[in-house]
Amino acid sequence: MYPDKRFLKISIVLFLVLLFVSGCIGQPPETPTPTPTPTRTPKPKPSPKPTKPPKTKPPKPTRTPKPPKPSPIETPTPTPTPSPTQMPPANFANFKTGSYSKYLVEIYAPQKTQYYMTYKVIGESERNGVPVWVLQMIMEQEMQGVKMKTIYTWELKKDTFNLVWWKLEVYRDSQLVMTQEGGPSEKPRGASSPSPPKAEYSVGTETITVPAGTFTCSKFQVTVTSQGKTAKTTSWHSSDVPVFGLVKSITYVENQKTMETILIEYKA
């Protein structure tokens, strides 16, 4: 027996309804995935700059006060021989080209002898750019029939009369037998360059007469002790006499007269 057609149709409809319902129930509706909101990443803040320590100036070193300078020790100077008539000397630098002064020099010890000495102004010149006076000292002596002549030539600085250059010539009977020359550090033995007398040794004035005439002079006295012996020289100077005005001088050693120099001729 075959089922009823209406029953089949109803069964088919119910089956389809069940399939539809089961399909709807078995698959739950899809939940939409929410779109994530983009999160702003905060910018990293820059690290704060390290704070520089404040500059501190190093403390100034304490200055040690300088010790006070010691007072200079005064070196005693030679004391001139006192005199109640002491006065400053005149200017004895009497230089004129061609002028001269001639002396008789007598030696009394160790043996008696004599010679002639002449100071002469040769002229003016220059030495290494330094203005100088050119002077000569000529010593003439005759011994046992032999004529000896010694010539010292000096160049003296004009403003101070300090020695700049010198030359020595020795003649025997007019024949040159020796010559030397040099600067102030190589002075020849036997004679020093002439120089004006020092004012501190002036002991007054005196009028004296010598073969060259009568002169009112400044008088000087100098005492020197060397090798246990004391030498005392007294000299008289006049500004009328060429070169450094020497008129006369006497030297005593241990109270014994050893030398005397006397002006016998001059040309101003």
C-alpha positions as MATLAB code, in Angstrom:
seq = 'MYPDKRFLKISIVLFLVLLFVSGCIGQPPETPTPTPTPTRTPKPKPSPKPTKPPKTKPPKPTRTPKPPKPSPIETPTPTPTPSPTQMPPANFANFKTGSYSKYLVEIYAPQKTQYYMTYKVIGESERNGVPVWVLQMIMEQEMQGVKMKTIYTWELKKDTFNLVWWKLEVYRDSQLVMTQEGGPSEKPRGASSPSPPKAEYSVGTETITVPAGTFTCSKFQVTVTSQGKTAKTTSWHSSDVPVFGLVKSITYVENQKTMETILIEYKA';
ca = [
       0.000    0.000    0.000;
       1.461    3.303   -0.915;
       1.392    6.244    1.510;
      -0.859    9.134    0.947;
       0.506   11.828   -1.373;
      -0.597   14.576    1.046;
       1.360   12.954    3.785;
       4.481   12.880    1.601;
       4.173   16.533    0.762;
       3.738   17.423    4.395;
       6.702   15.270    5.360;
       8.887   16.873    2.728;
       7.861   20.349    3.875;
       8.559   19.513    7.505;
      11.920   18.039    6.586;
      12.914   21.158    4.714;
      11.731   23.336    7.591;
      13.805   21.258   10.005;
      16.872   21.540    7.775;
      16.457   25.277    7.584;
      15.919   25.640   11.294;
      18.870   23.373   12.122;
      21.038   25.262    9.720;
      20.135   28.543   11.351;
      20.680   27.192   14.863;
      23.919   25.230   14.142;
      25.785   28.242   12.733;
      25.684   31.176   15.065;
      25.725   34.523   13.390;
      29.183   35.946   12.697;
      30.186   38.689   15.059;
      31.931   41.413   13.128;
      35.534   41.857   14.232;
      35.901   45.385   15.537;
      38.491   47.450   13.734;
      41.167   48.308   16.268;
      41.531   51.994   16.873;
      45.133   52.984   16.050;
      46.961   53.967   19.169;
      49.216   57.006   18.844;
      52.640   56.162   20.053;
      53.824   59.130   22.101;
      57.005   60.682   20.849;
      59.788   60.030   23.252;
      60.719   63.173   25.066;
      64.361   64.098   24.623;
      66.467   63.318   27.587;
      67.145   66.454   29.543;
      70.618   67.841   29.016;
      72.904   67.164   31.915;
      73.200   70.223   34.044;
      76.694   71.673   33.812;
      78.231   72.215   37.168;
      78.772   75.923   37.812;
      82.258   77.122   37.004;
      84.186   77.825   40.098;
      87.385   79.886   39.898;
      90.266   78.319   41.746;
      91.252   80.376   44.732;
      94.077   82.795   44.050;
      97.313   81.677   45.606;
      98.291   83.708   48.555;
     101.292   85.809   47.726;
     104.101   85.539   50.112;
     105.267   89.050   50.880;
     108.755   89.722   49.620;
     111.291   90.226   52.345;
     112.418   93.832   52.590;
     115.536   94.621   50.621;
     118.538   94.953   52.821;
     119.954   98.410   53.051;
     123.016   98.758   50.821;
     126.271   98.701   52.676;
     128.163  101.815   51.925;
     131.767  101.248   50.940;
     133.981  103.788   52.585;
     135.901  105.966   50.156;
     139.410  107.250   50.725;
     139.370  110.295   52.934;
     141.340  113.214   51.512;
     143.864  114.912   53.719;
     141.931  117.628   55.622;
     142.821  121.259   55.214;
     141.149  124.439   56.460;
     141.541  125.996   53.001;
     139.970  123.113   51.029;
     138.138  124.231   47.868;
     136.957  122.620   44.611;
     139.602  122.592   41.835;
     139.283  124.331   38.502;
     138.796  122.577   35.173;
     142.312  121.463   34.208;
     141.473  119.830   30.858;
     143.325  122.348   28.680;
     143.400  120.680   25.256;
     144.461  122.466   22.075;
     146.088  120.872   19.048;
     149.825  121.623   19.063;
     150.003  122.621   22.741;
     152.500  120.911   25.043;
     154.079  120.982   28.516;
     157.647  119.815   29.229;
     158.995  118.637   32.609;
     162.224  117.704   34.305;
     161.719  114.484   36.298;
     164.252  113.656   38.986;
     164.404  110.212   40.612;
     166.089  110.061   44.043;
     165.693  106.387   44.965;
     166.838  103.676   44.650;
     169.455  105.628   42.678;
     169.540  109.187   41.470;
     168.741  109.784   37.806;
     166.745  112.209   35.674;
     164.922  112.441   32.336;
     162.716  114.855   30.380;
     159.011  114.238   29.888;
     156.734  116.086   27.445;
     152.934  115.956   27.203;
     151.718  116.944   23.726;
     148.236  117.340   22.213;
     148.459  115.791   18.722;
     144.865  116.480   17.701;
     141.325  115.098   17.511;
     140.190  111.852   15.895;
     137.706  108.958   16.088;
     138.200  105.353   17.163;
     135.323  103.002   16.221;
     132.974  105.984   16.006;
     134.057  107.376   19.387;
     135.420  110.968   19.361;
     138.861  111.017   21.003;
     141.742  113.296   21.872;
     145.129  112.057   20.654;
     147.912  112.734   23.173;
     151.559  111.809   23.437;
     153.966  111.457   26.327;
     157.599  111.564   25.221;
     160.340  110.469   27.650;
     163.969  111.258   26.732;
     167.025  110.096   28.659;
     170.722  109.675   28.002;
     172.480  106.780   29.730;
     176.185  106.004   29.219;
     176.239  107.895   25.939;
     173.131  106.149   24.573;
     170.072  108.297   23.842;
     166.811  106.555   24.684;
     163.393  107.864   23.671;
     160.069  106.313   24.658;
     156.825  107.564   23.079;
     153.412  106.682   24.482;
     150.482  107.639   22.229;
     147.060  107.677   23.891;
     143.559  108.098   22.534;
     141.252  109.365   25.289;
     137.468  109.567   25.043;
     136.536  113.228   24.815;
     133.789  113.363   27.440;
     135.321  111.110   30.120;
     139.065  111.008   29.258;
     138.902  107.208   29.525;
     141.559  105.323   27.572;
     140.325  103.922   24.227;
     143.593  102.926   22.510;
     147.366  103.193   23.071;
     150.673  102.658   21.286;
     154.204  102.307   22.667;
     157.383  103.008   20.680;
     160.960  102.712   22.006;
     163.906  104.245   20.146;
     167.619  103.683   20.771;
     169.771  106.381   19.146;
     166.843  107.231   16.824;
     166.376  103.587   15.792;
     163.023  101.920   16.561;
     163.714   98.840   18.685;
     160.241   98.005   20.060;
     156.602   98.773   19.372;
     153.321   97.649   20.962;
     149.676   98.741   20.825;
     146.344   97.692   22.259;
     143.104   98.572   23.972;
     142.338   99.654   27.534;
     142.479   96.092   28.889;
     146.066   95.671   27.660;
     147.742   98.698   29.165;
     151.522   98.729   28.797;
     153.665   98.594   31.885;
     155.613  101.614   32.978;
     153.154  104.449   32.366;
     149.464  105.142   32.797;
     147.458  107.532   30.637;
     147.173  111.075   32.011;
     143.949  112.030   33.779;
     142.602  115.097   35.568;
     143.105  115.293   39.353;
     140.174  114.206   41.512;
     138.361  116.975   43.320;
     138.090  115.059   46.605;
     141.862  115.286   47.056;
     142.011  119.066   46.776;
     143.471  120.693   49.885;
     143.457  124.351   48.901;
     145.363  126.831   46.753;
     148.975  127.914   46.693;
     151.159  130.125   44.495;
     154.419  128.466   43.425;
     157.316  129.341   41.147;
     158.988  126.866   38.782;
     161.390  127.366   35.803;
     158.361  127.875   33.492;
     156.982  130.752   35.617;
     154.830  131.570   38.644;
     151.350  130.035   38.911;
     148.447  130.194   41.320;
     147.610  126.500   41.698;
     145.122  124.124   43.226;
     146.963  121.798   45.585;
     146.230  118.084   45.886;
     147.420  115.383   48.279;
     146.977  111.628   47.805;
     148.196  108.937   50.220;
     148.420  105.300   49.102;
     149.538  102.263   51.123;
     150.847   99.242   49.217;
     152.890   96.222   50.341;
     153.263   97.712   53.796;
     154.688  101.008   52.501;
     152.962  104.369   52.458;
     153.455  106.776   49.540;
     152.288  110.370   49.685;
     152.136  112.568   46.576;
     151.527  116.318   46.608;
     150.814  118.015   43.283;
     150.040  121.547   42.053;
     147.837  122.225   39.008;
     146.991  125.346   37.020;
     144.363  125.703   34.287;
     146.866  127.813   32.303;
     149.077  124.775   31.643;
     148.176  122.456   28.708;
     146.797  118.926   29.054;
     145.863  118.496   32.763;
     147.594  121.521   34.236;
     150.443  119.841   36.110;
     152.973  122.403   37.401;
     154.822  120.384   40.018;
     154.578  117.144   42.002;
     156.612  115.534   44.812;
     156.345  111.935   46.033;
     157.532  110.589   49.400;
     157.684  106.900   50.317;
     157.992  106.216   54.025;
     158.879  109.913   54.500;
     161.752  109.648   51.988;
     161.659  111.817   48.874;
     161.696  109.527   45.835;
     160.583  111.661   42.851;
     160.000  115.281   41.833;
     158.466  116.613   38.606;
     158.823  120.314   37.646;
     157.381  122.243   34.676;
     160.230  123.813   32.679;
     158.476  124.836   29.428;
     155.002  124.930   27.908;
     152.964  126.204   24.959;
     149.252  126.810   25.454;
];
